[in-house]
Amino acid sequence: MLDRSLTYKLASISEDAIGGAETLFRNRFGLDVRTLRVLRLIDDRPGTTFTELAARTKFERSATSRILAQLIREGLVKRRIDADDARHFRLQATAKGKALRARADPLTDELEELMLAPLEAEERRRFVETLDKLNDWVAGGYGENMRRIFPDAEKPARTRAQRPK
């Protein structure tokens, strides 16, 4: 079954690619792949909030929080209180964070080129186009359709007794 499972194949490719790159990024830049991803997400959207960032990382909130604390501690990201809502912080890459990203991005590009090496140019174009289409579908209508077709996929509402204290 697993050899036919699309989600298994996608996860396997992702984990193998990240695992192989992990040592390179740590050795060259002192950060792991996931930490660099968070830095990039913040740099791509200056002023993003933690809530927005946590949703975009696809990590557990606690992992995102630890990574963010590291980036702030290392002076790669700064946070400032939101002018409209003091309960929220806005995040932004510092000059040091932007410089590190600028040095790391070419390695990412090289690794992605290497990963796609067995594909011809037209296959690469179609593959990326297909991934974009699937990503849009999964981020949009997939969940709604899945819950409609499989009602038991809906998360049950928490009762008062189940809520964390």
LUMTOR-887847 format. One record per residue (C-alpha): residue in one letter; y, z, x. Coordinates in steps of 0.001 Angstrom, whole numbers, padded with zeros to 6 digits, always signed. Layout:
AYZX ...
***
This chain:
M+000000+000000+000000 L+002505+000933+002699 D+002180-002436+004403 R+003454-004019+001159 S+006137-001419+000362 L+009650-002795+000776 T+011244+000642+001053 Y+008715+001702+003702 K+009388-001447+005728 L+013170-000989+005495 A+012924+002685+006490 S+010538+001849+009326 I+012843-000843+010749 S+015804+001508+010479 E+014058+004452+012142 D+012629+002313+014946 A+016007+000695+015624 I+017873+004011+015599 G+015236+005783+017662 G+015324+003095+020311 A+019111+003151+020536 E+019458+006931+020490 T+018979+007446+024226 L+021359+004623+025115 F+024179+006025+022980 R+023635+009603+024159 N+023561+008560+027819 R+026573+006253+027634 F+028814+008016+025125 G+027497+011562+024727 L+026938+011120+020984 D+023914+010196+018926 V+023789+007205+016594 R+024441+009211+013415 T+027469+010979+014913 L+028907+007629+015965 R+028290+006355+012430 V+030382+009207+011014 L+033154+008519+013536 R+033135+004835+012536 L+033230+005644+008824 I+036263+007893+009357 D+037979+005343+011587 D+037347+002569+009048 R+038998+004628+006274 P+041698+006879+007707 G+042531+009644+005270 T+039055+009818+003770 T+037976+013189+002371 F+034808+015055+003250 T+033406+014351-000225 E+033958+010602+000216 L+032524+010730+003727 A+029428+012659+002661 A+028697+010068-000021 R+029081+007172+002424 T+026979+008631+005269 K+023860+008847+003091 F+023048+012114+004940 E+022681+015547+003397 R+026070+017217+003021 S+025107+019944+005485 A+024249+017339+008153 T+027528+015530+007531 S+029369+018839+007794 R+027742+019689+011152 I+028508+016234+012533 L+032106+016431+011346 A+032531+019876+012944 Q+031264+018439+016248 L+033662+015468+016072 I+036600+017787+015364 R+035550+020219+018122 E+035339+017350+020630 G+038783+016070+019642 L+037478+012769+018253 V+038575+013447+014667 K+041415+015481+013219 R+041799+016832+009730 R+044946+017591+007837 I+045527+019243+004496 D+045936+016769+001647 A+049591+016691+000576 D+048602+016441-003106 D+045760+018991-003136 A+045590+021776-000550 R+041892+022295-001342 H+041086+018976+000357 F+041348+017757+003906 R+042027+014191+004986 L+040157+012948+008049 Q+041310+010583+010744 A+040001+009425+014120 T+042132+010540+017060 A+043165+008219+019883 K+040243+009660+021877 G+037869+008919+018964 K+039189+005375+018580 A+038758+004750+022312 L+035163+006020+022259 R+034389+003836+019268 A+035908+000804+021005 R+033565+001392+023949 A+030489+001973+021718 D+030906-000944+019292 P+029953-003671+021801 L+026638-001914+022492 T+025947-001816+018753 D+026664-005535+018554 E+024323-006237+021484 L+021521-004178+019944 E+021893-005919+016597 E+021774-009300+018338 L+018576-008216+020082 M+017068-006987+016808 L+017771-010336+015134 A+016626-012382+018150 P+013469-013748+016474 L+015548-015280+013658 E+017230-018674+013818 A+020969-018808+013049 E+020436-019917+009433 E+017767-017236+008903 R+020190-014607+010220 R+022916-015774+007871 R+020581-015717+004854 F+019101-012368+005895 V+022512-010694+006140 E+023589-012304+002860 T+020407-011023+001183 L+020897-007515+002601 D+024470-007475+001283 K+023243-008567-002149 L+020529-005889-002204 N+022966-003246-000984 D+025395-004096-003788 W+022580-003995-006359 V+021168-000663-005162 A+024678+000851-005019 G+025450-000482-008496 G+023063-001428-011265 Y+019705-000492-009735 G+019931+003254-010433 E+021140+002761-013983 N+018357+000269-014706 M+015745+002479-013051 R+016748+005455-015221 R+016705+003254-018329 I+013228+001921-017553 F+011921+005225-016160 P+013677+008039-018087 D+011808+010675-016097 A+013779+009532-013010 E+016862+011254-014454 K+017610+014538-012712 P+017390+017390-015202 A+020587+019339-015756 R+020619+022658-013933 T+020427+025753-016032 R+022676+028679-015243 A+019729+030495-013601 Q+019059+027513-011279 R+022622+027159-010012 P+023218+028379-006475 K+025203+031601-006236 
***
